[in-house]
Each structure stands twice: as C-alpha cells, then as structure tokens.
Amino acid sequence: MSFVGANSIFQQLSGSARTVYLLNLWTAITVLVAVLAVLAYRSTHYDAGPHQRFRMRALMLWGGWWLSLAVLYLMFCTAEIRWHGIALAVIDSGSISMLCFATAYTKGTVFHWRQTHTIAFGGLLLIVWDILTGEFYQNPTQRLIAIAPSAVLTTSWVISVGWAFYVRWGATAFPFLLLTIAYVTLQMPAYFYTFVVAPFSSTMPALASEFENLKFIYWWLFIGKIGYALMFFILFFSPRPFCPDMEVEQLAPPITPVQIYPKLKVVMNSLFLVFASVFSAAAASVFSKTIEIWLRHIGFPTAVGG
C-alpha cells in the first residue's frame, strides 16, 4: 500500500529500504496463501445459504486487492517500468476493490454487485487520471498533484474497512479500527517520501537528508501490515455463532442496544488492543516528526529547529 511507485524510485532507495520494500509485497503474498489454507480448513463451519454466498462475494473483492499487489511485484521485478502511471493504476484498482469490500461488509446479505457501480465508475476515472498524468513527473509539485487522488483513495479504503468491521463487531473490533487509523497516519509520510522526496532528493537535499532519519517508518509499516492482516483474518473468518449478524445493512453502530455484539476471547481481544495501542503511539510519534520536518523546510519556526 505504502511502498508503491515507479521502478526508478525503487532504484534510488538504499539497500535496506529496498529489502523492506519487497518484504511488504512478499508478506502480502505469503499471508494470502495462509488465508486460503485457513479458508479451506474452516469453510465447513460456515452456514450454507445466503450467509456464505455473501462472504464469498466479499472474499472475491478482497482477493482483487491481493491480485493488484502480485501484479505490482511482477512490475518491480522487471528491468524497467516505462509508464509510471500504470504502476499507480494497478495499486488504485486494488484500492477500489477494497472500497467495494467495505461496502459489501456493511450491507451484509442485502449486498448486490450493482451497489458498487458508482465506486467502480469513480475508480475508472482515477485510473484514467493515473495513466494520463503518469509521465508528468517533472518536479515535486507535479508529482504531488498526480499522486494526491491515489493517496486519498488508499486512506479512504483502509479506514472504511476498519469502520465496516467496527459497526459489525462493536467494541470487539475497536482495536482494528484504531490500527487502521494509525496505519494511514504512518502511511502518509511514507507516500510523501517515496513519491516526492526520494525522486527529487538532489533538488531538495536538506529535506531529503532529514527524511533519511525516518526510514525506520518502513519497518513500522511492515509490522502494521502483519497486525492488520491478522486482525482482519480472525474477524472475517470467525464462524458462527461468533460472527456478527449480517442479515441487515449496517452503516454505523446502533445508538440503542438493539443487538448483542459478538465477542472474541478476552485474551485475543486484549492482545489486539495492546498491539493497536503501541502501533498508534509509534504512528503518532513519527507523524509529529514528519510535520516538524516539513514546517522547518518551509521556514516555519519549531520548538527544535526554530
């Protein structure tokens, strides 16, 4: 999600950054295989009928995102990527799929494919934008304008998925929602560095030098991916009677206690909360450092650099 861009950007990263860059993609592929194994093992526990069909539709949308990561990895493995916009379009196609997943999970068994047409149409326009602007990366400002819609889309789907689980699971999924917010907070500096700072480090050496000290952000994102995947898997694949009622559409938590929220084991939920809290604290720290660096870059006095 956060380690995206053209092959030229990838080549400019240091050896350690390249390693983490690829580790993120390899993690995605490895976890996908693990999930397929879990699904095969636990599928017999699901109820037959509409409930299972809904889950399979959602699973198809979720698989679209993993497919986009696999395609992106193959693009990185090539000697050269001539069309920068194509790489961004691949990522956006996966983001669109996950935004549709969030829609499906909130609507439950009343979900129909036509309910994703608006998202798909908007996503098509964004992909056209990626392709048309992909070659106009002549300066940091142009590049920032070109990637801004993709950054917004990525942020939207990550938080939307977290919210979808929260409205279905209630307090049980609050650590997952907290993790998604922390993840996108941490992801924005990585986007900015990968797409804007690194390719033009020679034209703004001071800013590039300060961002060099934040490269550990890649490791935090790597850890965040693992936590995000595990929480997602456990919540999504939990069989009945532990999974929430998916018979009605639910876009927000009910104001009145009209339903009893499902619960995971206390130990597991506690581990989720501890992980999400620690990750959120790290994300807040890194984000504040990023803001401080940027303010110094534009000449705004800060407590450290002013």
Helices and strands as residue ranges (DSSP letters): H 7-12, H 15-42, G 43-45, H 50-77, H 84-107, G 108-110, G 113-116, H 117-133, H 140-169, G 170-173, H 174-192, I 193-197, G 198-200, H 205-212, H 217-236, H 266-297
